[in-house]
Structures are given as C-alpha cells and as structure tokens.
C-alpha cells in the first residue's frame, strides 16, 4: 500500500484557478514597470547618436567642403581635425604621411602663398565604407596667378563616428 500523503494544516491557503493567474499577472506587472523605466533611462541618452556604418554621400561632401573652406581660411587647426591620424597626401612633386606632416605641408603653403580662396568644382561624391570626393580645385592667390588641378579625397569613418580624410591626391593642371 502507498503511504498516505501528509495533511496540510487548515490555516494554509492554496491559490487555485483564476486567483492564482491574477496574482501572477500582478507580480509580472509590478516587476515590469521598474524594468521598463531602467531600460528607458539607459537607452534615452541625451547625447546625439554617433554615426556608424558606411559613409553617406552627404557626409563625404561635407568633409570635402569643410576641407575647401579650411584651406581658403588658411586654418591649419580645422584641417588637423579633418584628417585621420594616418592620412597620406600625394602630389606629383612630393608626398607626406601622417597628420602632422600633412598639416605642416599645408602650413608651408599658407606661409608661401596669400590664399584668397580654395574652390572645388565638378565635385563627384560617393559614399561607402571608404567615401570618395573628386573634383577640380582652384586656389586663388593674392598677387599671383591661380593654381588649378584635380583633387581626390578618400574619406573613412573614425572610431568615434566622425568622417575623416585618409587620402589626399592632387594633380596640378595648367
């Protein structure tokens, strides 16, 4: 014969049926409210979202236009911020590698020429993992004739999300 099940004391209530389901639903609801509040707080950061993924054409265009404006204003600080640390600059006459060397070359140009304006025309822009901006540049200089040529910029996304120039190729044209 099977042993008899122990009897429950009479003062113990056992929830059965709908009452048990309501108690479970109320417990889940009470626990969900703080969990949702914590998730909203954690995800609702006040900082703007950092861009990631492939570059949009508009980002590449903005970098090219900022480059032209910085050159026009002979602003080495803005150029420094636009350049990736390992940037390469190549022209028919010389080449530089690294942000400091490239900025130093542009500063040398600013010191030797009275730059009035650096303009880009016919700018063709593509986005992607490595963006590309290609066009014709004209450097208008005070007291001297303009410099003209082709420019190609290779643009990448840096770790912090900002677009930066990784490659500068220039080809002077009369």
C-alpha positions in Angstrom: 0.0 0.0 0.0 1.1 3.5 -0.8 2.0 5.8 2.1 -0.7 8.4 2.8 0.1 12.0 1.8 0.6 14.3 4.8 -2.3 16.5 5.5 -2.0 20.3 5.2 -2.7 22.4 8.2 -6.0 24.1 7.9 -4.7 27.7 8.0 -2.7 27.4 4.8 -4.4 28.8 1.7 -3.6 27.4 -1.7 -4.3 29.6 -4.7 -6.0 27.7 -7.5 -7.7 28.7 -10.8 -8.3 32.4 -11.6 -7.0 33.8 -8.4 -3.6 32.2 -8.9 -3.4 33.7 -12.5 -4.3 37.1 -11.3 -1.6 37.0 -8.6 0.9 36.0 -11.2 -0.2 38.8 -13.6 0.0 41.4 -10.9 3.5 40.3 -9.9 4.7 40.4 -13.5 3.2 43.9 -14.0 4.8 45.2 -10.8 8.2 43.9 -11.9 7.9 45.1 -15.5 7.4 48.8 -14.5 10.8 49.3 -12.9 12.5 47.2 -15.7 10.9 49.4 -18.4 11.9 52.6 -16.5 15.5 51.4 -16.3 15.6 50.5 -20.0 14.2 53.9 -21.0 16.7 55.6 -18.8 19.6 53.6 -20.1 18.6 54.0 -23.8 17.4 57.5 -23.6 20.8 59.1 -23.5 20.9 62.8 -24.1 23.9 62.6 -26.3 23.3 62.5 -30.1 23.7 59.2 -31.6 27.2 58.6 -33.1 27.0 57.8 -36.8 28.3 54.3 -37.7 28.4 52.1 -40.7 29.2 53.2 -44.3 29.6 56.8 -45.0 26.7 58.6 -46.7 27.5 60.7 -49.8 26.3 63.8 -47.8 29.0 63.2 -45.1 31.7 62.8 -47.8 30.5 66.1 -49.5 30.5 67.9 -46.1 34.1 66.8 -45.4 35.2 68.0 -48.9 33.5 71.3 -48.5 34.9 71.8 -45.0 38.4 71.0 -46.4 38.0 73.7 -49.1 36.8 76.2 -46.5 39.6 75.5 -44.1 42.1 75.9 -46.9 40.5 79.1 -48.0 40.8 80.4 -44.5 44.3 79.0 -44.1 43.1 77.2 -41.0 45.5 74.5 -40.1 43.6 73.6 -36.9 40.4 72.7 -38.8 42.5 70.8 -41.4 44.1 68.8 -38.5 40.6 67.9 -37.2 39.5 66.7 -40.6 42.5 64.4 -41.2 42.8 60.8 -40.0 45.9 60.1 -38.0 47.5 58.0 -40.8 46.5 60.4 -43.6 48.5 60.2 -46.8 48.9 63.2 -49.2 50.4 62.6 -52.6 51.1 65.0 -55.4 53.3 64.8 -58.5 56.1 66.7 -56.7 56.0 65.2 -53.1 54.2 63.1 -50.6 53.6 63.2 -46.8 52.3 60.6 -44.4 50.7 61.2 -41.0 48.6 64.1 -39.8 51.5 66.2 -38.5 53.4 66.0 -41.8 50.3 66.8 -44.0 49.3 69.8 -41.8 52.9 71.0 -41.9 52.9 70.9 -45.7 49.6 72.9 -45.8 51.0 75.4 -43.3 54.1 75.8 -45.5 51.8 76.5 -48.5 49.8 79.1 -46.4 53.1 80.8 -45.4 54.3 81.0 -49.0 51.1 82.0 -50.7 48.5 84.6 -50.0 45.5 82.2 -50.3 42.3 84.1 -51.2 40.1 81.2 -52.0 40.2 77.5 -52.5 37.2 76.3 -54.6 36.1 72.9 -55.7 34.1 72.5 -58.9 32.6 69.4 -60.6 32.6 67.6 -57.3 31.7 63.9 -57.7 31.0 62.2 -54.4 30.3 58.6 -53.5 29.7 57.1 -50.1 30.5 53.6 -48.7 33.0 52.1 -46.3 35.5 54.4 -48.0 33.9 57.5 -49.4 35.4 59.4 -52.4 35.2 63.0 -53.4 36.8 64.0 -56.7 36.8 67.3 -58.5 38.7 70.3 -59.8 40.3 72.7 -57.5 41.3 76.3 -58.0 43.5 78.2 -55.5 43.1 81.9 -56.0 46.2 83.7 -54.6 46.8 87.4 -53.9 49.3 88.9 -56.4 49.9 85.7 -58.2 48.1 83.5 -60.8 45.7 80.8 -59.6 46.7 77.2 -59.1 44.5 74.6 -60.7 44.3 70.8 -60.7 42.4 67.7 -59.8 41.8 66.6 -56.2 40.7 63.2 -54.9 39.9 62.7 -51.2 39.5 59.3 -49.6 37.2 59.6 -46.6 36.7 57.0 -43.8 34.7 56.8 -40.6 36.8 57.1 -37.5 36.2 55.2 -34.3 34.2 58.0 -32.7 31.9 58.1 -35.7 33.2 61.2 -37.5 34.2 61.2 -41.1 37.9 61.9 -41.7 40.2 62.3 -44.7 42.5 59.3 -45.0 43.9 60.1 -48.5 44.6 63.3 -50.5 45.7 63.0 -54.1 46.4 66.2 -56.1 47.4 66.6 -59.7 48.3 70.2 -60.8 47.0 71.2 -64.2 47.6 74.4 -66.2 
